[in-house]
Amino acid sequence: MINKVKYIIGKHLNISVCLLFALFSCLIILPYLHGPAYIHQEGWDGRFHMARVAESYLNLSHGHLDQAIPSVMTKTFGSFGYPQNLFYPLITMLPEVLLHIIFGNAYGGYLAFIALIFFSTFMSMYICTLKITKSRFIALLSSALYGFSHFAISITLFYRSFGGSFIFIFMPIAFYGMYQIALKDHKKWWIMSLGVAGLILCDLPDAVVVVLMLVFSFSMTFTVKEAKNIKLTRIVKLIYAGMLSALLSAFFLAPLLQNLLFVKNISVNKLLLSNTVLPTLSVFLTDKLASYSLGLSGLIVVFFVINGWNKFHPALKYLSVVLLINLILVTNIFPWPIFDKYLGFVQFVGRFLYTATFISAFLGAIAIANIVENRKSRYLLVTLFCSIGLLSVTSLNFSIKRNPNGNAVNIVSWDDFQNATLNNYVYDYLPHNAFKIKDKLEQHSIPLMNPKKEIQQTRWTTGYDSIHYRINSVQKYTAVVLPNIFYPGFTVYVNGEKMPEKYNKNNAIVVPIEKGISKIDVKYVKTPVQIISFWISVLALLTLIVLKNKKLTKLLPLFKKH
């Protein structure tokens, strides 16, 4: 029987690996299937992302397919038209929306989404490592070290920072592309473009840090003896990769830039990096299951990297230096107070742990493979690391159950999970002047915004890209302040007539009204920048598909002929 199983696995290795990772992903969510649902208290990443998903779900479940990725939030985030998705990409969260629709339950969809994230993380690391090392053992072990890492588990299961979770998926792709440009076939530069574009569409601050480390890793290869013209070609291809990444993600980057230039001074938290550093030992040794650290498992892996350093290829030795630098950057060893003023966009130094986690898993697997040559011992090690990872997941789950409020997590029923996500009052991207009136915005009251004017509000409703008011005024007013903040794209109609763009010092929309009953409609209309950048990204993607598909490339002469 055992021999038959071995034969089947050997004959269908790729399918077997997929099934193994699917099993791991299901086992990760298994402890969460029993008992209540968990939702973060206000201000935490989990609640923030769930509110974004809830908005898309409500739009799609009511047949508004064009609002799968809504620019403005009219059902969540205070329901005053907060343009959350213009500043923070949502596309990577769409699978959860679809899973919610399929399962018919928000928490069930969320758990399936978690399983999908871990499965994709395992597969991404496995495929990229296999292509680089040509060793299935190294690929399997690196996937286990990566997917079950302390940092990956904390980010996905506790902090629920889903932008960060998807960073783990696209980072191996970006790294493999960088590896091809730097050391192998530079004609495969476009792979890095796909990885970097994916990183950008996950979380921009995380992406910036990871991409900086990728470029730094690339620069380390210039110690390798190689002809100057080849080195120049590789630099050019790196530039090509950067340009294509920008084009592929233009549909998000261009509207983001447009709104940042308009808002200028947003209310996003600006942290001093020096205040976010970790004590040196805390990078590895911590009594918290959920923390910004590599954990004890990470320490063990780094030990293997140090032990196996002498056997590394020169390129891997350079990569070890990058790992060391990332570990130093998250500690108080690095003089962060000097750079607080210039690198504030990073927000917190824990972001360097993404690169550290990836490199340590990659190099750790290679180092272990160089030490352990016996086949049975190798796969026992894979089993051991996977078991430790699964135990960590279970321990984290039971830790939350024992002390939910202490971990900033509330317990709700599965049925109440959806409602608990609808309102999230984190407005990082409000204009600074508008932040002082956010409480008034949430009241949706025109009389409250205009206390000295004789106005009665009889109606307030929301559409799927619009907000509607009905008021009665005793006289004509030239400037009535609405409980809505102006961003490029907002258009106001009073009794069906389009009003000119106007807003006050707090960035609140201002409109004129006539005496009597007025119907006011605040709508968001996609800007020319949004439309043009969308088609730029579509054309960039289609061009890449055509050029890399041999069958489609053969058709190009026909188009030229006609």
N, C-alpha and C positions, 0 to 999 in steps of 0.2 A: 504493500500500500504506500509506504513512505517513498519507495523507489519510483512508483507511478506518479506521485505528487511532484517529486524532483524532476521527472521527465517532462511533465506538463509545464512546470515553471520554467525549465530550461528552454523549452520550445517556444514559449510565449513570454519572454522576459519583460518586454515593454508593458504588456497588459498586466503581468504579475506585479510590476512596480507600481503601476497606477492603482491597482486594487489594494496594495499594501498601504499606499499613502491615503487612499480613501478610507481604509480601516482606521488608520491613525487619526484622521480628521473626525471621524464619527466618535471614536473613543474620547477625544478631547471635549466634545460637547456632551458626552454621556452624563457626567455628574450634574449638568444643568437641566437635564430633562425632568428630573424629579424635584418636586417642591415648587416654591413660588418663583416669580420672575424678579430680576434685580434691575433697578434703574437708579442712575446717579442723581444726587441732589443737584439743585440749580448751580450752574457755573462749571460743571464738569464736562469733559469731552463727550462722554457717552450720551448724556441728555442732549447736548448740542447737536450731535450727528443724527440722533433719532428724530429730532424735530424736523431736520432737513428731509429725512426719508419720509416722514409722515406727510409733509406737504406734497411731495411727488406722488405718494400713494393715493392721496385724496384726489389729486388731479386725474391720474390714470384710471382709478376705479370708477370715476364719473364720466369716462370717455373722452377726456381732454388730452389726447395724445400729443398735441403740440406743446403742452405744458409738462411734459415728462421731466424736463429740467427747467423749472420756472426761474425766471430772472429775479422776480420779487416774491416775497412771502406774504400771502394774504390770509392764510389759515393758521400759521404758526408765527413765532417771533413777534408777538404782540399784534399781529394782523393789521399793521399799518403800512404794509408795502415795503418792508425792509429788504434791500437787494442783496441778500446773503450770498447767493450763488454767483454773483458777479465778482466777488472777492475771494471766494473759496470754491474750487471746482467740485462738482457733484457727480460727474460721469462715472467714477469708480464705485459710487454708492448705488447705482441703478440696479445691479443684480439683487440687492436686498429688497428693493421695491417690488421687483418681479416675483421674488420668493414669497414676499408677504401676500401678494395676490394669489399665488399658487397654493400656499398653505392655508390661506384664509385667516391667519392669526399673526399679529405683529411680532410676538416673541418667538413663535415657531419659525417665522421667516428670518428673524435675527440669528437664531441658533444655526439654521441652515447656512446663513451667510458667513458665520464664523467658521463653520466646517469648510466652506468653499475657499475662504481666505487661506486657511492652513494648508489645504490641498494644493492650491496654486503656489504657495510659498515652497512647499516640498518639491513640487514638480519643476518650478523655475530653477531652483538651486541644483536639482539633480541633472537636468538637461544641460545646463551651462557648464557645470563641473565635469560632466561626462565628455562633453565636446572638447574641453581643455585638456583633461588628464587621460582620457581614453580608458579609464578604470571605473568599472561599475561599483566596486567596493568603496573607492574614494567618493564617488558620486552619492552613494547611499549614506555613507557616514557623514559627509558634509551636510547633506539634507537634514539628517537627524540632529546634528549639532546646531544647525541654523534654525530649523523650524521649531525645535524644542528648547531653544535658548531662553534664558531667564528674561532677557529684554523683550524678545518677540512675544512671549506669553504675557508679560506685564502690560505691554502696549495694547495688545488685542483683547485680552480677557478682563483686565482690571481698568486701565485708563480708557479703553475703548476709543482710542484715537485712531479712527479708521483710515484717515489719510496716511498716518504713520504705518498702519498695518499693510497697506498696499505698497509702501516703500520697500518692504521686504520682498515683494513679488518682482518689482521692476529693477531692483538693484543688481541682481545677478545678470539680467539681460544687458543692462548698461555696462557692467563690468566686462562681460564677454565681448561686447562690441569694442570697448576700449582695448582689450587684450589683442583683438584682431588688428586694430589700427596700429598699435604700438609694436607688436612683435611678430605678427603672422601676416595674413592676407589683408592688406589695407583696402582692397576693393570691397571688403565687407563692412565698410565704415557705416553703412546705413543701419546696421544692427544697433549700434550705439545710439543712433537717432531715435529708434523706437523705444529703447530703454529710457533715455533721458526725457523724451516726450511723456512717457508713462509716469515718470517721477514727478514732472511738473504738474500733471493732472491729478496727482495724489495730494500733495501738500507742498506749496511753493517754498516756504522757509526750509523744510526738511530737504527738498530737492536741491536748493542752493548749496547747502552744506555737503551733501553727497556728491554733487557734480564737482565742487571745488576739490574734494578728495580724489575724485576720478582723474581730474586734470593734473593734480599733483602726482598721482601714481604714474600717469603717462610721462610726466617730465623726468621721473626717476629713470626711465628706460634709456635716456640719452647718455648714460654711462656705458651702455652696451656699444661695442665696436661695430660700426656700420657706416656705409658710404654716406657722404653728406647729402647727395641727391636723394637717397632713399629716406633719410631723416626728414628732409624738406617735404617730400611727398607725403609722409606720415602726418606732418604738421598740417599740411593743406587738407588732408582727408579728415583730420580732427575738426578743422574749421567748417568743412562741408557738413559734418555730423551735427555740429552746433547750429548751423543755419537751418538744416532740415528739421531739427528738433523744434526750433522756434516757429517754423512754418506749420508743422503738424499740430502744435499747441497754440497757434495764433488765435483760434476762436475763443480761447480763454484769456490769453495774455493781453491782446489788444483792448478788449473791453475793460479789463482790470486796470491797464495803464490809463485809459480814458477817464475812469472814475477816480483813480488816485490823483490825477492831475486836477480834477474838479474839486474833490474833497480836500486835498492837500494835507490837512491835519486831522487824521482819523483818531478815534479813541482807543485803538488797540493797545493792550498792555505793553509798556516799554520797560523791560526788566534790565537791571544791571547784570551783565554776564558774570561779573565777579561775585555776585550774590547767589548764583546758581551752581557754583562749582561744588564738587564732592571732595570730602577728605580722601586721601590717597587710597587707603584700605577699603573705603566704602564702595569703590568701583567693583570690588569682588565680594567683600565680606559685609553682609548686612543681615539684620534680623527680620527684615520685611520681605514677605513673599512678592509683593508688588512694589517695585522701586526702579528708578533709573540707575541700573547697574548691570554688570554682566553676571553677577551672582557667583556662587561657589563653583558651579559647573563651568562658567567662563574662565575662572582661575585655573581649573584643571586643564582646559583646552589650551590656554596660553602657556602653561607649563610644558605641554607637549610641543608647542611651537618653538619655545626656547631650547628644549632638549634636542629637537631635530634640525636646528638651524644650520649646522655644519653640512648636512646632507642636501640642503636646498639648492636648486638651480639659482644662479645669480639674480634672475628676475624675481624669484620668490623671496630672496634675501632683501631686495629693495622693498617688496611689499610688506615684509616684516617691520621695516623701518616706518612705513606708513601706519601700520597697526600701533606701534609704540607711540608715534606722534598723536594719534587719535586718543589713546589712553591718557597721555599727558594732558591733552587739551580739556578733558573733563574734570581734572583735578586742580587743586590749589597750587600745584607745582608751577603751572604756567602763569605768567604775570598778567592775568586778565584785567586788572584795574587800568593798565595802560591802554587797553584796546576797547574798553567799555564804550567810549565815545564813537568809535569808528565801525564796530561790528555789532551794533545793537539789533540789526535785522535778524541775527541768529536767535535772539530772545533768551535761549537757555542752552548751556553747553552740553546738556544731555543728548542733543541731536548728533553729536559726533559718535555716539555709541552705535548708531546704525551701521556706519562703516566698520567700526571695531568688531561688531558682531559678525558681519559678513566675512571679513578677512580672517578672523580667528577661526571660524568654522571651516573656511576653505583651506587655510594653511594647517590647521589642527588635523584635519582628515588626512592630508598628505603626509604630515609628520608621523601620525599613528601607522599609516600604511607602510612607511619606511622601517618602522620598528617591528611591527607585527606582520610576519609573513605567512604564518600558518592560517589556512583558509577557515578552519573551524573557529579559531580564536578571533579572527576578524569579524565574523558574523555574530559571535557572542558579544563582542564589543558594541556592534550596532544595536543588538537587542538590549544591552545594558543601558546605553544612552537613551534609547527610546523609552524604556521603562522608567528611568529617572524623570524624563520629560513628562510622561503621563502622570506620575505621582505628584509632580509639581503642580500640574493643572488641578488635580483632585484636592491637593492641600490648599490651593488658592480658593477654590470653591467653598470648602468647609470653613476657611478663615472668614470669608464674607458672611456665611451663615451665622457664625458665632458672634460676630461683632459688626453688623451691617452699618450702623450709624457712624461707628468709629472709622470706617473706611469710606465715608461719604456716599454710601449706597443705601437706598430705601428698598424695602420689600413690598412688592405689589403682586396681585394675581395676574395670571396670563391674560385674562380678559381685560384687565385694567391697564395693561402695559401701553397700549395705543394711546389712550386718553392721557396717560401720565407723560407722554412725550410731546404733546401738542404745544405746550407753552415753554419756551426756553428764553429767558430774559438776558441773554448775552449779546450785546450790541457792540462788538469790537470795531465795526466799520461805520459807525455813526460819525458824522462830522463833529469835531470837538465842541463846537458851539451848540449843536443839537442835543448833546448828551444831557444837558441841564434840563431839558424839557421832555425827556423820555417817559417819565411817569404820566405826563399829560397826553402823550401820543397813544399810550395804551388805553386811555379812556375813550378814545374815538369820538370826542365831543367837540363840535365846532363852537358852541357857546362857551365852553371852558377855555378854549384858545382865544376867545374874544370876549372877555368879561365885561367890557364897557359898551358892548354893542347889544342892541335888543334883537336877539336872534333865538328862535326856538327850533330845535332839531327834532324832527318827527320820525326819522328813519336812518338806519345805518346798516348796510349789508356789504358782503364781499363777494366778488366773482373769483375767477381763477387767474386773472391777471389784472384785476381792477377792484376798486372800492367805491361804493355808492352812498351818497348822502341825500337827504331831503330835508330842507329847512324852510322856515317861514320868517321873514324879516319885516319889521314895521317900517323900514325905510331903506333907501338905496345906500350901499357902501362901496367905496372904490377899492378897499383893501381888507378882505376877510381872510384871516389866517386859518389854514386847514391843519388837522392833526396828521400831516404827512410830510415827510422830508423829501426835498427835491434832489434827484440825481438825473444825469443825462438819460433821456428816454421817457421820463414822466410827462404825460400830457393830460391837461384838465379840460373838461367840457362842462359848461354851465348852460343848462336847458338846450343841450345839443350843439352849442356854439363853442368852437375851440378857443381857448384863452391863451394869451401870450405867456411865455415862461417868466415867472416872477416868484421870488422868495425873499424872506427877511434875513436879518442878521443871524438867526438861529437855523438857517437853511430850511425853514418851514415854508411850504407852498402858500402863496398869496393870490387870491382871485377877487375880481369885482363881482358884485351881485346887485340885482334890481330889487325893488320893493315887492313883497309878496312871496309866493312859493318859488323856490329854486331847486332844481334837480342838478346835483353836482356829481360828476363821474371822474374819478382819478384813475387813469389807465397807464400801463407801461407799454410802450411801443419800442420794439427793437431799433437801436440806433443804426445809422449807416455803417459805423465802425463794426458793430456786431455782425451785420449781414455780410459785409465784405470779408472780414476776417474768417468767418465760417466757411465761405466758399474758397478762400485761400487754403485753409486746412484740408478741405475735401479734395481740391485739385492736387495738393501736395501728396496726399495719400494715394489717390488714383494714379498719379504719375509714377510713384514708387512701385505700386503693384504691377503696372504695365511694364516698367523697365526691368523688374526682377522676375517676371513671368515670361519664360522663353516662348511659349505658345502665343501669348498676346503680342510679344515683341515682333514676331513674324508678320503680324497683321499691319504693322506701322507703314511699310512701303505701300500697301494698298491705299491707305489714307492719303499718303503723299501723292500717289498717282492720280487720285480723283480730286 
